[in-house]
Amino acid sequence: MASTGVASGKVSQEWQDYLLSTESVLSEYTVGGCKILTTDKRIMLLKGFPKSFIEIKYDELLSIEHYTEIFWDKFLKSIVLAGLAFYIYRMFTTRDLATVVQNIIMTYLPEVEGIVPVDTLIMLAVLVLGAMSLIDLLGFLYSTIGYLKFSRKNRPSIKLHSTFTPTVRNIIKEVENQISGMEEGVPVSLAPPTEKKVQETERRVESSVESIYKQLKTQLSDVKKSSIVLISMESQQHTEAVSSVLKVFVNDMKMGGIYVSVSKPYEQITKAMELAKVRSSNLFFIDCISHMAGKLPDKAENAVFIENPSSLEEISLYIDKLMVRIPEPKFILLDSLSSLLIYNNERSVEEFTHLVINKMRLENVGGIIVSIKQKEAEALTNTLIPMCDREIVL
């Protein structure tokens, strides 16, 4: 690959052979022993061992996030094994255990009596249990470090072990800005966009929203305000499609609601709503992204911020608290199943979604469940279809 004189001069020598003449370098990072270079077109990763180069283009990136999956089962197993090892050792020092083992051998295996060293076997069992306890404890401690995860379309995710450092926060913020620019149909350059480009982008978004809005308005014309709707869409339609759904429910059906977002931060959502001319005065937001990305807005009276998208119980509690503040008719929008699956296992997401749907039914509240078309979400989406009143595929 050809390298550029300008771009190559800004980075380490090892990146020279990978840079294209048409791309501009943004930043260079090191995370978990892996070197990362971001440009205006892609992300590049260089691993030292085993030696490898990985390229991720922004249009194939589903999401980037840092999450911590703590293995509490390993911690509990470590405690149990350590306790068992200590108990056996105490029994051994009082000679009670040696006597028991000797009696068992004499009763059931008399032919090996005197051949098998009882004391050695007991100490070996103590050492094995102690080693297993230590291995599980190390596994638990290692799990607390966390991962920086790049989720890709139709390809395996890439995970890098790292704590949630300022470097990781900067990577997430920079990559999300690039993805946001790609979704809006314009590349994110290093220079701020001109007023003309901003106006062109706004016109394109408004046109796209209007097209999807007309389609959704027709499909939702006979839907009751207490109905639960499952909407499947392509990832590139997401922003405009969700804005269009809100336009139908908020502007046309005169409903208030709770927007649970696991895919986009509050500021991006409200900006998209503003472009789509969606009224937000009667909407409350449960934002599960901003806190994790380290970019909370200065002021957001109608939003709460969850620390981690895996805190499903906390999300459920806030839904209950906010629901009483919204006058009827009202709805809950869950955005999206695909994003929830990034931070939680499928069973947890299924149980959580069933719980939310049951809340909707009991409270006579409308519902919108968004799902991005992905293989990972197919099975879950299929289990939810019978529970919903309408399925719409965009």
Long-range contacts (C-beta under 8 A, 24 or more apart in sequence): 7-39, 11-37, 14-46, 15-44, 15-46, 18-44, 18-53, 18-55, 24-189, 24-190, 26-174, 26-190, 27-170, 27-171, 27-174, 29-167, 29-170, 29-171, 30-167, 31-148, 31-160, 31-162, 31-165, 31-167, 31-168, 31-171, 32-148, 32-160, 32-161, 32-162, 34-160, 36-171, 38-171, 38-174, 38-175, 38-178, 40-178, 40-187, 40-188, 40-189, 40-190, 41-187, 43-150, 43-175, 45-158, 54-158, 56-150, 56-152, 56-158, 58-175, 58-178, 58-179, 58-182, 59-182, 60-152, 60-153, 60-155, 61-150, 61-151, 61-152, 61-153, 61-175, 61-179, 62-151, 62-152, 62-153, 62-235, 62-338, 62-342, 62-372, 62-374, 63-149, 63-151, 63-263, 63-339, 63-342, 64-148, 64-149, 64-150, 64-151, 64-171, 64-172, 64-175, 64-176, 64-179, 65-148, 65-149, 65-151, 65-172, 65-292, 65-309, 65-342, 65-343, 66-146, 66-147, 66-148, 66-149, 66-162, 66-164, 66-168, 66-172, 66-292, 67-146, 67-147, 67-149, 67-292, 67-308, 67-309, 67-310, 67-342, 67-343, 68-143, 68-144, 68-145, 68-146, 68-147, 68-164, 68-308, 69-143, 69-146, 69-147, 69-310, 70-140, 70-143, 70-144, 71-139, 71-140, 71-143, 72-140, 74-136, 74-137, 74-139, 74-140, 74-143, 75-136, 75-137, 75-140, 77-133, 77-136, 78-133, 78-134, 78-136, 78-137, 78-140, 79-133, 81-129, 81-130, 81-132, 81-133, 81-136, 82-129, 82-130, 82-133, 82-137, 84-129, 85-126, 85-129, 85-130, 85-133, 88-122, 88-125, 88-126, 88-129, 89-126, 92-119, 92-122, 92-123, 92-126, 97-122, 98-122, 148-172, 149-342, 151-342, 153-235, 153-374, 154-375, 164-292, 166-294, 169-293, 169-294, 172-293, 172-294, 173-293, 173-294, 173-295, 176-265, 176-293, 180-268, 183-236, 183-238, 183-239, 184-239, 202-275, 205-239, 205-240, 205-272, 205-275, 205-276, 206-275, 206-276, 208-240, 209-240, 209-243, 209-244, 209-247, 209-275, 209-276, 212-237, 212-240, 212-241, 212-244, 212-394, 213-244, 213-247, 213-248, 213-276, 215-244, 215-394, 216-241, 216-244, 216-245, 216-248, 216-392, 216-394, 217-248, 217-252, 219-390, 219-392, 220-248, 220-390, 220-392, 223-389, 223-390, 224-366, 224-389, 225-253, 225-255, 225-329, 225-331, 225-366, 226-329, 226-360, 226-364, 226-365, 226-366, 227-366, 227-367, 227-389, 227-390, 228-357, 228-360, 228-361, 228-366, 228-367, 228-368, 228-369, 228-387, 228-388, 228-389, 228-390, 229-366, 229-367, 229-368, 229-369, 229-388, 229-389, 229-390, 229-391, 229-392, 230-369, 230-371, 230-381, 230-384, 230-385, 230-388, 230-390, 230-391, 230-392, 231-368, 231-369, 231-370, 231-371, 231-391, 231-392, 231-393, 231-394, 232-371, 232-372, 232-373, 232-381, 232-391, 232-392, 232-393, 232-394, 233-370, 233-371, 233-372, 233-373, 233-393, 233-394, 234-372, 234-373, 234-394, 235-372, 235-373, 235-374, 237-394, 238-263, 238-336, 238-370, 238-372, 239-264, 239-268, 239-272, 240-272, 240-276, 241-370, 241-394, 242-269, 242-272, 242-333, 242-335, 242-370, 243-272, 243-273, 243-275, 243-276, 243-278, 244-276, 245-333, 245-368, 245-370, 246-273, 246-276, 246-278, 246-283, 246-333, 247-276, 247-277, 247-278, 249-331, 249-333, 249-366, 249-368, 250-278, 250-279, 250-280, 250-282, 250-283, 251-277, 251-278, 251-279, 253-329, 254-329, 255-282, 255-329, 255-330, 255-331, 255-366, 256-282, 256-283, 256-326, 256-327, 256-329, 256-330, 256-331, 257-282, 257-283, 257-284, 257-326, 257-330, 257-331, 257-332, 257-333, 257-366, 258-283, 258-284, 258-285, 258-286, 258-319, 258-322, 258-323, 258-326, 258-330, 258-331, 258-332, 258-333, 259-283, 259-284, 259-285, 259-286, 259-333, 259-335, 260-286, 260-288, 260-315, 260-319, 260-332, 260-333, 260-334, 260-335, 261-285, 261-286, 261-287, 261-288, 261-289, 261-335, 262-288, 262-289, 262-309, 262-335, 262-336, 262-339, 262-340, 262-343, 263-289, 263-335, 263-336, 263-338, 263-339, 264-289, 264-335, 265-289, 265-290, 265-293, 265-295, 266-290, 266-297, 266-300, 266-303, 266-305, 267-295, 267-297, 282-326, 282-327, 284-322, 284-325, 284-326, 286-315, 286-318, 286-319, 286-322, 288-315, 308-343, 309-339, 309-340, 309-342, 309-343, 309-344, 310-343, 310-344, 312-344, 312-348, 312-349, 312-352, 315-352, 316-352, 316-355, 316-356, 316-359, 319-356, 319-359, 320-359, 323-359, 323-363, 323-365, 329-366, 330-365, 330-366, 331-365, 331-366, 331-367, 331-368, 332-356, 332-359, 332-360, 332-365, 332-366, 332-367, 332-368, 333-367, 333-368, 333-370, 334-367, 334-368, 334-369, 334-370, 335-370, 336-369, 336-370, 336-371, 336-372, 337-369, 337-370, 337-371, 337-372, 337-377, 337-380, 337-381, 337-384, 338-371, 338-372, 338-374, 338-376, 338-377, 339-372, 341-376, 341-377, 341-380, 346-379, 346-380, 349-380, 350-380, 350-383, 350-384, 353-380, 353-384, 354-387, 357-384, 357-387, 357-388
